[in-house]
């Protein structure tokens, strides 16, 4: 099942309904051919009663206009000096992009409005340099945005700030998105960029706690892809300001927005302010998630294929590891008929949550559960992960003779030739 299929989406609806998402779209993405699909995804979010505010950048359009006019812009992203000529470019670029976004939303039968919701003041003189027409966000007009949202209107926020004297300033769109997310108490801030997420030392960060990212920025900022630094800094700022989740995704992937929001794995980087994790007994509603989790392991020959009926029949043996109510790993403990030994089976961790110690936590949980049941031994059968069980979980290699007669018969009948791993419980 694709994450964008209806059944995959439905489990998230109670959590997201009537909540606010901030979509921060780089100007380069507005010009991308896939942007029409992103707006279609926005229409899906709105149909599910998710409130959406769209904040956009304009750097690429400013650069394009400058090249057309033979002007060298003093700054592109609203963090350096914005002279009068560059501000003029920024106004033209922002208006064009805002209009393009409004047209696209209209094509998807969505009502939208361009706003002057960002109230700014001059950034001033920084380390002796006058930033001229560059602004800093002072506050956000929450009443305006809430009124629009309450009437089903998508607010579009350009990278411009306005003051009480009618002056306009160029503001950084990443920072504006954080300010809007904080002011509206949004549960998600989603940066839609030209990168696949936060890239550090050439590797994509799939998910990370905000404290870990903050430490990484302090220690090894040079290891970040240059385009990732601003997103990383503002992700930290957003989480510290109370936004629960910040996502960074590539805007060129079809259905990428829905895949990021409505799946456990996502497609980009997730930075989270906190997490609630627990191991609990599986419920009937977890069966599709368990099937989805183990599918990759089945395809790789690591796990035995289990149909829905098989899982439901032994559902009382299954446990899931969930983060923020999303199952990201599973395991089963099948007690032998004799009641003295049990099989640790179907251990699998989602690829997006590997190398976080979740597998070990599940093994330890199952061991504790086996001791509570008065069992003397647990065993596992593995074709590929046997070194993990031996080096990380304290199992030793056994033989099929260590299995009960009924389990030994099924072992030989399967033809998988799995290694038998055994652990005696004190």
C-alpha positions as CSV (number, residue, x, y, z in Angstrom):
1,X,0.0,0.0,0.0
2,X,1.4,3.4,-1.0
3,X,1.5,5.9,1.9
4,X,-0.7,8.2,-0.1
5,X,-3.5,5.6,-0.4
6,X,-6.6,6.4,1.6
7,X,-6.3,3.8,4.2
8,X,-2.7,4.9,4.9
9,X,-3.9,8.5,5.4
10,X,-6.9,7.8,7.6
11,X,-5.0,6.8,10.7
12,X,-3.5,10.3,10.8
13,X,-6.7,12.3,10.3
14,X,-7.8,12.5,14.0
15,X,-4.4,13.9,14.9
16,X,-4.2,16.5,12.2
17,X,-7.8,17.6,11.8
18,X,-8.2,21.4,12.4
19,X,-4.5,21.7,13.1
20,X,-2.1,24.1,11.3
21,X,0.7,23.2,8.9
22,X,3.1,25.8,7.6
23,X,4.6,25.1,4.2
24,X,7.7,27.0,3.5
25,X,8.4,26.7,-0.2
26,X,11.7,27.8,-1.7
27,X,11.4,30.1,-4.7
28,X,13.1,27.6,-6.9
29,X,10.4,25.1,-6.1
30,X,7.6,27.5,-7.2
31,X,9.3,27.5,-10.6
32,X,9.7,23.7,-10.7
33,X,7.4,21.7,-12.9
34,X,6.4,19.6,-9.9
35,X,5.0,22.6,-8.1
36,X,1.5,21.9,-9.6
37,X,1.6,18.5,-7.9
38,X,2.5,20.1,-4.5
39,X,-0.5,22.4,-4.8
40,X,-2.6,19.3,-5.5
41,X,-1.2,17.8,-2.3
42,X,-2.2,21.0,-0.5
43,X,-5.8,20.5,-1.8
44,X,-5.7,17.0,-0.3
45,X,-4.6,18.5,3.1
46,X,-7.4,21.1,2.9
47,X,-10.0,18.4,2.1
48,X,-9.0,16.7,5.3
49,X,-9.6,19.9,7.3
50,X,-6.0,20.5,7.8
51,X,-5.2,24.3,7.9
52,X,-2.4,25.3,5.6
53,X,-0.4,28.5,5.4
54,X,2.0,28.9,2.5
55,X,5.2,30.9,3.0
56,X,7.5,31.3,-0.1
57,X,11.0,32.5,-0.9
58,X,12.1,34.4,-3.9
59,X,15.9,34.2,-4.3
60,X,16.0,32.4,-7.6
61,X,13.5,34.8,-9.2
62,X,15.4,37.8,-7.8
63,X,18.6,36.4,-9.4
64,X,16.8,35.9,-12.7
65,X,15.4,39.4,-12.7
66,X,18.7,40.9,-11.8
67,X,20.4,39.0,-14.8
68,X,17.6,40.3,-17.1
69,X,18.2,43.9,-16.0
70,X,22.0,43.7,-15.8
71,X,21.9,44.4,-12.0
72,X,24.1,42.8,-9.4
73,X,21.8,42.2,-6.3
74,X,23.3,43.1,-3.0
75,X,21.7,40.1,-1.3
76,X,19.4,37.2,-2.4
77,X,18.0,35.6,0.7
78,X,17.1,38.5,3.0
79,X,20.0,38.0,5.4
80,X,22.6,40.5,4.1
81,X,22.4,44.0,2.8
82,X,19.3,44.9,0.8
83,X,19.9,48.1,-1.1
84,X,17.1,50.0,-2.9
85,X,17.7,48.3,-6.2
86,X,17.6,44.8,-4.7
87,X,14.4,45.7,-2.7
88,X,12.8,46.7,-6.0
89,X,13.8,43.3,-7.5
90,X,12.5,41.5,-4.4
91,X,9.1,43.3,-4.7
92,X,8.7,42.3,-8.3
93,X,9.9,38.8,-7.7
94,X,7.7,38.2,-4.7
95,X,4.6,39.6,-6.4
96,X,5.1,37.4,-9.4
97,X,5.6,34.3,-7.3
98,X,2.7,35.1,-5.0
99,X,0.4,35.6,-8.1
100,X,1.6,32.3,-9.6
101,X,0.8,30.5,-6.3
102,X,-2.6,32.1,-6.2
103,X,-3.3,30.9,-9.7
104,X,-2.2,27.4,-8.9
105,X,-4.4,27.2,-5.8
106,X,-7.3,28.5,-7.8
107,X,-6.8,25.8,-10.3
108,X,-7.3,23.3,-7.5
109,X,-10.5,25.0,-6.4
110,X,-8.9,26.5,-3.3
111,X,-9.6,30.0,-2.0
112,X,-6.4,31.9,-1.1
113,X,-5.2,35.4,-0.3
114,X,-1.9,37.2,-0.4
115,X,-1.2,38.8,3.0
116,X,0.8,41.5,4.7
117,X,0.8,39.5,7.9
118,X,4.5,39.8,8.7
119,X,5.3,43.0,10.6
120,X,8.9,43.9,10.4
121,X,11.4,46.5,11.4
122,X,14.8,47.4,10.0
123,X,17.5,44.8,10.8
124,X,19.7,47.8,11.5
125,X,23.5,47.9,11.7
126,X,25.2,44.6,12.3
127,X,28.9,44.6,13.1
128,X,29.2,48.0,11.5
129,X,27.3,47.1,8.4
130,X,24.0,48.9,7.6
131,X,21.6,46.2,6.2
132,X,19.5,49.0,4.7
133,X,16.2,47.5,3.5
134,X,16.6,44.1,5.1
135,X,14.0,43.6,7.8
136,X,13.6,41.4,10.9
137,X,10.3,39.9,11.8
138,X,8.8,41.8,14.8
139,X,5.5,40.0,15.0
140,X,2.9,38.2,13.0
141,X,-0.7,39.4,12.5
142,X,-2.3,36.3,14.0
143,X,-5.8,37.7,13.9
144,X,-5.6,38.2,10.1
145,X,-4.2,34.7,9.5
146,X,-6.7,33.0,11.9
147,X,-9.6,34.9,10.2
148,X,-8.5,33.6,6.8
149,X,-8.0,30.1,8.0
150,X,-11.3,30.0,9.8
151,X,-13.0,30.8,6.5
152,X,-11.2,28.0,4.6
153,X,-8.8,30.4,2.9
154,X,-5.1,29.6,2.4
155,X,-2.9,32.6,3.4
156,X,0.1,33.1,1.1
157,X,2.9,34.9,2.9
158,X,5.7,36.5,0.7
159,X,9.3,37.1,1.9
160,X,8.4,40.7,2.7
161,X,7.8,42.5,6.0
162,X,5.8,45.7,6.5
163,X,5.9,48.3,9.2
164,X,3.3,50.8,10.5
165,X,4.7,53.6,8.3
166,X,3.9,51.7,5.1
167,X,7.5,50.7,4.5
168,X,8.4,47.3,3.0
169,X,11.5,45.2,4.0
170,X,13.0,42.1,2.5
171,X,12.9,39.3,5.1
172,X,14.4,35.8,5.1
173,X,11.6,33.4,4.2
174,X,13.0,30.6,6.4
175,X,12.8,32.9,9.4
176,X,9.4,34.2,8.4
177,X,8.1,30.7,8.3
178,X,9.4,30.0,11.8
179,X,7.7,33.2,13.1
180,X,4.4,32.3,11.4
181,X,4.6,28.7,12.8
182,X,5.2,29.9,16.3
183,X,2.5,32.6,16.2
184,X,-0.2,30.1,14.9
185,X,1.0,27.3,17.2
186,X,1.4,25.1,14.1
187,X,2.2,21.4,14.7
188,X,4.3,21.1,11.6
189,X,6.6,23.3,9.7
190,X,7.6,21.8,6.3
191,X,10.4,23.2,4.3
192,X,10.0,22.3,0.6
193,X,13.5,22.7,-0.9
194,X,15.8,21.7,-3.7
195,X,17.6,19.2,-1.4
196,X,16.4,15.8,-0.2
197,X,16.7,16.9,3.4
198,X,19.6,17.8,5.7
199,X,22.8,16.5,4.1
200,X,25.8,16.1,6.4
201,X,29.0,14.6,5.2
202,X,27.2,13.5,2.1
203,X,24.6,11.6,4.1
204,X,20.9,12.3,4.5
205,X,19.7,12.7,8.0
206,X,16.4,10.9,8.2
207,X,15.4,12.0,11.6
208,X,17.0,13.7,14.6
209,X,16.0,15.2,18.0
210,X,16.4,19.0,18.1
211,X,19.1,18.8,20.8
212,X,21.2,16.5,18.7
213,X,20.9,18.8,15.6
214,X,21.8,21.8,17.7
215,X,24.9,20.1,19.0
216,X,25.9,19.0,15.5
217,X,25.6,22.6,14.2
218,X,27.8,23.8,17.0
219,X,30.5,21.1,16.5
220,X,30.6,20.4,12.8
221,X,28.7,23.1,10.9
222,X,31.2,22.8,8.1
223,X,30.1,19.2,7.4
224,X,26.6,20.4,6.4
225,X,25.8,20.9,2.8
226,X,25.8,24.8,2.4
227,X,22.2,24.8,1.3
228,X,21.3,22.8,4.5
229,X,22.7,25.2,7.1
230,X,19.8,27.7,7.0
231,X,17.2,25.0,7.2
232,X,19.0,23.3,10.0
233,X,19.3,26.5,12.0
234,X,15.7,27.4,11.5
235,X,14.5,23.9,12.3
236,X,16.2,24.3,15.7
237,X,14.6,27.7,16.2
238,X,11.2,26.4,15.3
239,X,11.4,23.4,17.7
240,X,12.7,25.7,20.5
241,X,9.7,28.0,19.7
242,X,7.2,25.2,20.3
243,X,6.7,23.6,16.9
244,X,6.5,19.9,17.4
245,X,7.9,18.7,14.0
246,X,10.0,20.3,11.3
247,X,10.3,18.5,8.0
248,X,12.8,19.2,5.2
249,X,11.8,17.6,1.9
250,X,12.6,17.8,-1.8
251,X,10.0,19.6,-3.8
252,X,10.6,17.8,-7.0
253,X,9.2,14.4,-5.9
254,X,5.7,13.6,-7.0
255,X,3.4,13.1,-3.9
256,X,6.4,13.9,-1.8
257,X,4.5,16.1,0.6
258,X,1.8,13.5,1.3
259,X,4.4,10.8,1.6
260,X,6.3,12.8,4.2
261,X,3.2,13.7,6.2
262,X,1.2,10.4,6.0
263,X,3.9,7.8,6.5
264,X,6.2,6.6,9.3
265,X,9.3,6.6,7.0
266,X,8.7,9.8,5.0
267,X,11.0,10.9,2.2
268,X,13.2,13.7,3.8
269,X,14.4,14.8,7.2
270,X,12.4,15.1,10.3
271,X,13.5,17.2,13.3
272,X,11.4,16.7,16.4
273,X,11.2,18.7,19.6
274,X,10.2,15.7,21.7
275,X,9.1,12.2,21.3
276,X,6.9,9.8,23.1
277,X,7.9,6.2,22.6
278,X,6.7,3.0,24.1
279,X,6.5,-0.8,23.5
280,X,3.0,-2.1,23.7
281,X,0.9,-5.1,22.8
282,X,-0.3,-5.0,19.2
283,X,-3.9,-4.3,18.5
284,X,-6.0,-5.4,15.5
285,X,-5.6,-1.9,14.0
286,X,-1.8,-2.4,14.0
287,X,-2.0,-5.4,11.6
288,X,-1.6,-3.3,8.4
289,X,1.4,-1.5,10.0
290,X,3.0,-4.8,11.0
291,X,2.6,-6.1,7.4
292,X,4.1,-2.9,6.0
293,X,7.0,-3.1,8.5
294,X,8.0,-6.7,7.7
295,X,7.4,-6.5,3.9
296,X,11.0,-5.3,3.2
297,X,12.4,-8.1,5.4
298,X,10.3,-10.7,3.6
299,X,11.4,-9.4,0.2
300,X,15.1,-9.6,1.4
301,X,14.6,-13.2,2.6
302,X,15.2,-12.1,6.2
303,X,11.7,-12.9,7.5
304,X,9.0,-15.5,6.7
305,X,6.1,-14.1,4.8
306,X,3.0,-13.7,7.1
307,X,-0.4,-12.9,5.7
308,X,-3.0,-10.8,7.4
309,X,-4.8,-13.9,8.6
310,X,-1.6,-15.4,10.1
311,X,-0.8,-12.2,12.0
312,X,-4.4,-11.8,13.3
313,X,-4.4,-15.4,14.5
314,X,-1.3,-14.8,16.6
315,X,-1.8,-11.1,17.3
316,X,-1.6,-11.7,21.1
317,X,2.0,-12.6,20.6
318,X,3.0,-9.4,18.8
319,X,4.4,-6.1,20.3
320,X,5.1,-2.8,18.5
321,X,7.5,-0.1,19.2
322,X,5.8,3.2,18.6
323,X,7.0,6.8,18.4
324,X,4.3,9.5,18.7
325,X,1.7,6.7,18.2
326,X,3.4,5.5,15.0
327,X,4.5,1.9,14.9
328,X,8.2,1.9,13.7
329,X,9.2,-1.7,14.8
330,X,7.7,-5.0,15.8
331,X,8.5,-8.3,17.4
332,X,6.6,-11.4,18.4
333,X,7.0,-13.9,21.3
334,X,5.5,-17.3,20.5
335,X,5.4,-19.5,23.5
336,X,5.7,-23.3,22.9
337,X,2.9,-25.5,23.8
338,X,4.9,-26.9,26.7
339,X,5.1,-23.5,28.3
340,X,8.9,-23.5,29.1
341,X,10.4,-22.0,26.0
342,X,9.4,-19.4,23.4
343,X,10.5,-18.1,20.0
344,X,11.5,-14.5,19.5
345,X,10.2,-13.9,16.0
346,X,9.4,-11.3,13.4
347,X,11.8,-8.7,14.8
348,X,12.0,-5.8,12.4
349,X,12.8,-2.1,12.6
350,X,11.8,0.4,10.0
351,X,14.7,1.6,7.8
352,X,14.1,5.2,8.9
353,X,14.7,4.2,12.5
354,X,17.6,1.9,12.3
355,X,20.8,2.3,14.4
356,X,18.9,3.9,17.3
357,X,18.9,0.9,19.6
358,X,15.2,0.0,19.0
359,X,15.9,-3.6,18.1
360,X,17.9,-4.1,21.3
361,X,15.0,-2.6,23.3
362,X,12.6,-5.0,21.7
363,X,14.8,-8.0,22.5
364,X,15.2,-6.9,26.1
365,X,11.4,-6.3,26.4
366,X,10.7,-9.8,25.0
367,X,13.3,-11.3,27.4
368,X,11.6,-9.6,30.4
369,X,8.2,-10.8,29.2
370,X,9.5,-14.3,28.9
371,X,10.9,-14.2,32.5
372,X,7.5,-12.9,33.7
373,X,5.9,-16.0,32.1
374,X,8.4,-18.3,33.9
375,X,10.1,-19.4,30.7
376,X,13.6,-20.9,30.9
377,X,14.8,-20.3,27.4
378,X,14.1,-18.3,24.3
379,X,15.3,-18.9,20.8
380,X,15.4,-17.1,17.4
381,X,15.8,-18.4,13.9
382,X,17.7,-16.2,11.5
383,X,19.2,-16.4,8.0
384,X,20.9,-13.0,8.0
385,X,20.8,-11.3,11.4
386,X,22.4,-14.1,13.4
387,X,25.5,-12.0,14.1
388,X,23.3,-9.3,15.7
389,X,21.7,-11.8,18.0
390,X,25.1,-13.2,19.0
391,X,27.1,-10.0,19.4
392,X,24.4,-7.6,20.6
393,X,21.7,-9.7,22.3
394,X,23.7,-12.5,24.0
395,X,22.4,-15.5,22.1
396,X,24.6,-18.4,21.3
397,X,24.3,-20.7,18.2
398,X,22.4,-23.9,18.8
399,X,21.0,-26.7,16.7
400,X,17.6,-27.8,15.5
401,X,17.7,-30.2,18.4
402,X,17.2,-27.3,20.8
403,X,13.7,-26.8,19.3
404,X,10.6,-28.6,20.4
405,X,9.5,-31.5,18.2
406,X,6.7,-29.6,16.6
407,X,8.8,-26.5,16.0
408,X,11.7,-28.7,14.7
409,X,9.4,-30.3,12.2
410,X,8.3,-26.9,10.9
411,X,11.9,-25.8,10.8
412,X,12.9,-28.7,8.5
413,X,9.8,-28.3,6.4
414,X,10.5,-24.6,5.6
415,X,13.8,-25.4,3.9
416,X,15.2,-22.0,5.0
417,X,18.2,-23.5,6.8
418,X,18.1,-20.7,9.4
419,X,20.6,-20.6,12.1
420,X,19.2,-21.5,15.5
421,X,20.1,-18.9,18.2
422,X,19.4,-19.7,21.9
423,X,19.5,-17.8,25.1
424,X,18.9,-19.3,28.5
425,X,17.1,-17.1,31.0
426,X,18.4,-16.8,34.5
